[in-house]
Amino acid sequence: MKSNFTTRQESEPFEISPLFKPETEFSEYITGEPQENESGMTFVNHYRNLNPSMFGIFHGHTIKNFLERPNQNHFYEGRGLNSQADLVNLKKLVNAFFVKFGTDDNGLGGFSKEDILDIKEDFWVGRKWISSKHKHPAMISYTIEEGVQLTIWQT
């Protein structure tokens, strides 16, 4: 018998549009001290726990807020993919990005059986929409050491 994950019809992909709006209110975040990167740009990291988790996957959110520019880098941190629900949520997230951006920079589309096989091997390259044609580049990946990671660059 096939897994429910590969045979059952899934609901609509997640609504991801809010992920692409700059954060301007940091009262719910723990704010770090200003730092300078290799390019000489000053930034501040803001971190918060996500409870409940976002998309059923991510439990932490760090924003690298650049002070001289309107740029923000968003890092969403997840745990391992330990259940059928985790895989369904990841599939919905990947498919939402696919609907918004189309195939990724490696020509990959929606979530597939090959993705499941890679995840079972504890390393999934995921999807990358990081070429210059994307206004807000994004990347989704998974390793057993770091869990699911979503990065969005707002430039």
C-alpha positions as CSV (number, residue, x, y, z in Angstrom):
1,M,0.0,0.0,0.0
2,K,1.3,3.5,-0.9
3,S,1.9,6.1,1.7
4,N,-0.9,8.6,2.3
5,F,1.6,11.3,1.5
6,T,2.0,10.3,-2.1
7,T,-1.6,9.4,-2.8
8,R,-4.0,11.7,-1.0
9,Q,-5.1,15.0,-2.4
10,E,-3.5,17.9,-0.5
11,S,-5.3,21.1,0.3
12,E,-4.2,24.4,-1.2
13,P,-0.6,25.5,-0.7
14,F,0.1,27.8,2.2
15,E,-0.4,31.6,1.8
16,I,3.2,32.9,1.7
17,S,2.7,36.6,0.6
18,P,3.1,37.9,4.2
19,L,6.7,36.5,4.2
20,F,7.7,39.1,1.7
21,K,6.7,42.2,3.7
22,P,9.5,43.9,5.6
23,E,9.2,43.6,9.4
24,T,9.1,47.1,11.0
25,E,7.9,46.2,14.6
26,F,10.4,44.3,16.7
27,S,8.7,44.4,20.1
28,E,8.2,40.6,20.1
29,Y,11.8,40.0,19.2
30,I,15.0,39.7,21.2
31,T,17.3,42.3,19.7
32,G,21.1,41.9,19.5
33,E,23.8,44.5,19.4
34,P,24.7,46.2,16.1
35,Q,27.4,44.4,14.2
36,E,29.3,45.0,11.0
37,N,29.6,42.5,8.1
38,E,32.6,41.9,5.8
39,S,31.2,44.6,3.4
40,G,31.2,47.2,6.2
41,M,27.4,47.3,6.5
42,T,25.9,47.6,10.0
43,F,23.1,45.2,10.9
44,V,21.1,44.1,13.9
45,N,19.8,40.6,14.5
46,H,16.3,40.2,15.9
47,Y,15.1,36.8,17.1
48,R,11.8,35.3,18.3
49,N,10.4,31.9,19.0
50,L,7.4,31.1,16.8
51,N,4.7,29.6,19.0
52,P,2.6,28.2,17.5
53,S,5.0,27.1,14.8
54,M,4.7,28.7,11.4
55,F,3.3,26.4,8.7
56,G,3.7,23.6,11.3
57,I,7.4,23.5,10.5
58,F,9.3,26.6,11.8
59,H,9.9,27.3,15.5
60,G,12.3,30.3,15.2
61,H,12.7,33.4,13.2
62,T,15.8,35.6,12.9
63,I,15.8,38.9,11.0
64,K,19.1,40.4,10.0
65,N,18.1,44.1,9.6
66,F,20.5,46.3,7.8
67,L,20.7,49.9,9.2
68,E,22.0,51.7,6.1
69,R,19.6,50.1,3.7
70,P,16.0,48.8,3.6
71,N,17.4,45.2,3.3
72,Q,16.4,42.4,5.6
73,N,17.4,38.8,5.6
74,H,14.9,36.4,7.1
75,F,16.0,33.0,8.5
76,Y,13.2,30.6,9.6
77,E,14.5,27.6,11.6
78,G,12.7,24.3,11.8
79,R,13.1,21.0,13.4
80,G,13.4,17.6,11.9
81,L,10.8,16.0,9.6
82,N,9.6,13.4,12.0
83,S,6.0,12.8,10.9
84,Q,3.6,12.5,8.0
85,A,2.2,15.9,9.0
86,D,5.7,17.5,8.8
87,L,6.1,16.2,5.2
88,V,2.7,17.4,4.2
89,N,3.5,20.8,5.5
90,L,6.8,20.9,3.7
91,K,5.1,19.8,0.5
92,K,2.5,22.6,0.9
93,L,5.3,25.2,1.5
94,V,7.4,24.1,-1.5
95,N,4.3,24.1,-3.7
96,A,3.4,27.6,-2.5
97,F,6.8,28.9,-3.5
98,F,6.5,27.0,-6.9
99,V,3.1,28.7,-7.5
100,K,4.6,32.1,-6.7
101,F,8.0,31.8,-8.4
102,G,7.7,28.9,-10.9
103,T,10.5,26.4,-11.3
104,D,13.6,27.1,-9.1
105,D,17.1,28.0,-10.4
106,N,17.9,24.3,-10.8
107,G,14.7,23.6,-12.9
108,L,12.9,21.9,-10.1
109,G,9.1,22.4,-9.7
110,G,6.6,21.3,-7.1
111,F,7.4,18.8,-4.3
112,S,8.0,15.3,-5.7
113,K,8.7,11.7,-4.8
114,E,12.4,12.4,-5.3
115,D,12.2,15.0,-2.6
116,I,10.9,12.4,-0.2
117,L,13.7,10.0,-1.0
118,D,16.3,12.7,-0.4
119,I,14.7,13.6,3.0
120,K,14.8,10.0,4.0
121,E,18.6,10.1,3.3
122,D,18.7,13.1,5.8
123,F,19.9,15.6,3.2
124,W,17.6,17.6,0.9
125,V,18.9,20.4,-1.3
126,G,15.4,21.7,-1.5
127,R,14.6,24.7,-3.8
128,K,16.5,27.9,-4.6
129,W,15.1,31.0,-6.2
130,I,18.2,33.1,-5.8
131,S,19.0,34.4,-9.3
132,S,18.8,38.1,-10.0
133,K,15.4,37.8,-11.7
134,H,13.7,37.3,-8.2
135,K,12.9,40.5,-6.3
136,H,13.0,38.5,-3.0
137,P,15.3,35.5,-3.4
138,A,14.4,32.5,-1.3
139,M,15.8,29.1,-0.4
140,I,14.3,26.1,1.4
141,S,16.5,23.2,2.5
142,Y,16.8,20.4,5.0
143,T,19.6,18.5,6.8
144,I,19.3,16.3,9.8
145,E,21.7,18.5,11.7
146,E,19.9,21.8,11.1
147,G,16.3,20.7,10.3
148,V,14.3,22.6,7.7
149,Q,15.6,26.1,6.9
150,L,13.9,28.8,4.9
151,T,15.8,32.0,4.0
152,I,14.3,35.0,2.3
153,W,16.4,38.0,1.3
154,Q,14.5,41.3,1.1
155,T,16.5,43.7,-1.0
